[in-house]
């Protein structure tokens, strides 16, 4: 009886026990940084591909990639190490004992749980293959394919219930060929064979070959996140100081507007008077004359520029003339070595980190196409985006731009009709012109009204203007009559337009406002080309 019971338990227990998973993720080492890599073979692109991750070969060349969100490594120390680490990872995958033996045709709505799957020859992916982690984020899927792997057009690997692309591995003993529109998830290691990816393909993972060419044509490929990969924070953001109060500012240049422009943030210049801005459409202060706030902004802007300018870059975008075009960037410091032409869209992907910082250094001018867009995805915020431009900036009609632009010694010559600026337009020296735009400075400080106030207090006024308020006429009285021929008086209306510019030649001088509409006016007094007194006048 006991013997019969034992036999029964031996039969029933395997049926009731959970399936054992004989799979463990290999250690990719530095190969985890690469999205495309061959130990021995060319790596080439045609069409416009969007790549996030390192690209390279240890014996060959990488060609025609355009801008890559990662570094290029051909025959350098990084590629040597990657080749060594890739061989270790391949050997680990090859040594895993498989637990499942599916048919060569994968997909067609098939759902697989975590485990190691072995196919003795060639395999094809058709339609959808579902990988179900069953709620386990550490679930590992390994496919050992002892021949070539091909995908049919528009086939897809889908991840369900917590499955992660970083835990999916394809070890292929032959050519990997993906038809147009395919979506692959996981790290592909082709042993002694090539990898081909075609137009419209998406790879969330890596395409790595121990020996074989890698060719791609108009694809989207990016290294997966998770599985212990570092959270990208980007560089430490610059401190803007008083410049954070401004949406529109020039340290040394005219600031003008044409058309209906709405601004959230201050508007000003430290060398002149902004013109053309409607005070009713500015949520902030229009600094009609240089004052303590503009002086502090100019100083803080220079500090911020110097900080960004000396930041070491992580990634160089090698083709500034091809900037945009649906390029995806992650939190880093980027460098473009010359003038940049921004076409179509740029995606800034914070990868779920709302504090991630993006810095883009452009050693030349920046111009955009009409309807260009900077798009913030996965938690990216405009307050954490900074552009340093060594030259003129032109943002064309109906573009959407995000981030703080710091233009060094160049004009923000045209922020054109219909532009939406979720950020700031600041220049250290140059004119700044807006044409019917909407600008919103993000993360405005709460103390902007008090910025620089102490620096504009004048203890010894050189003249008095009375009465004030007044009706049509008022009088200027010089405190020291001996200095009456050395002062210049300028008066501006609320739109920043200069109404009066005159040399004060008498101890007492009448001012006639008969030809001017009633309202608020601003004045400044110069001596030896320096502002020595400022104030407001009210004509009733």
Order of alpha helices (4+ residues) and beta strands (2+ residues): alpha-beta-beta-beta-beta-beta-beta-alpha-beta-beta-beta-beta-beta-beta-beta-beta-beta-beta-beta-beta-beta-beta-beta-beta-beta-beta-beta-beta-alpha-beta-beta-beta-beta-beta-beta-beta-beta-beta-beta-beta-beta-beta-beta-beta-beta-beta-beta-beta-beta-beta-beta-beta
